[in-house]
């Protein structure tokens, strides 16, 4: 069972996504801001991180950079989740260290495809 760290500050999004991923057999841990996400990534070393980009304390861009700069967590695939679907946002996420990018509102089948692809590349 793959362990996913979901870093999301919006309670409704967090609960919906955590429930749906758990129902599909993933072990989901949740962080509610970027600083907690960085801390939990180092403690738990999950198989994958779903990172909201608009977070309090430390935003998702900075949190991802910190995760990728830490030798303990640098190998963990990070998928950016953002409502910002502007031109250049995908490139910005990838240059911050994200391995993939998905837009909100979340399309579960599409996100599951991205999660499964990232996990299979990791093996």
N, C-alpha and C positions, 0 to 999 in steps of 0.2 A: 504494500500500500504506500503510495507516494505521499510525502508530507509537503503540504503547501502552506506558506506563510502569506496571508492576505493582509495587506497594509491599506486600510480604508477608513476614513474618518466619518463617512456618512453612515449612520446606523442602519437605515433601511437597505442601502446597497450592501453593506457588510453582512447583515443577517440573511438577505436573499441569496447572495453568492455563496456564503459559507454553507447554508442549508443545501443548496443545489450541488455543490461540490462534494459534500459529505455523503449525500444520497448516491452519488456516482462512485463512491468508494475511496475518496481521498481523505487523508487525515489533515484537517484544517486548523491552523492556529491563526489568531487575529491580533494585529497591532492597530492602534487607533491614530497614530501620528508617525511622522517620519523618524523621529528620534527613537521611539519604541520599536519601530520596524528594524532599524539598524542594530539595536541592542538584541532583539529577539533573533535576528538572522545569525548573529554571532553565537548566541547561546544554543539555538536549536539546530542550526545548519540544515535547513529544510532542503528538499529536492528542487523546489521551485518557489519563486516569489512573485505574487501579483501585486504590483505597486501602483496605487493611485498617485497621480502626479500633483494634484492640488491638496496638499496636506498641511496641517498646522505644525508648529515647532520647527521641523525641517521639511521642506517640500520634497516631493518624490524624486526630482532631478538630483538634488544634493544627497538624499538618502541612498539612491542608487550608486552615485559616485563613491560614497563612503563604503558601501557594501563591496563594490568592485575593487576598491583600493586595499581591502583587508585580505591578506592571503588565506585566511580561514574561510571566507565567504565569496571570494572572487569567482569561483567556478560555478556558483549557483545561477541558473538562468533566471532572468528577471523579465517579466512581461509588464509593460507600462499599460495602465488603464487610465484613460482620460476622456473627458467630455470635449476637450479642445481638439477638434478635428481640422485644424487649419493647415494650409500648405506649410510644409517645413516642420510640423510637429513630430511626424514619424522620424525624420532625420535627427531632430533635437533629442528625442528619446534614445535613439540608437547611439548617438554620439555621447550621451550621458552614461552609456554602458548597458542600456536595456538590450535584451536579446530579441525582443519582439514588441509589438505595439497593438493595442486594440482600443476601439472607441466605445464610449458609453452613448446611449444605453447598451448594456451588455447583451450580445447575442450569444446565448449559451452554447449552441452547437459550434459556432465559429470559434469561441474562446476555448472550448474543449479540444478542437482540432489543434489550436496553437499550443495548448498545454501538452497534449500528447506528442506533438512534434518536438517541443523543447525537451521533454523527458526522454524521448527516444534518442535524440542527439547526444544527450548527456551520458548514455550508457556506453 
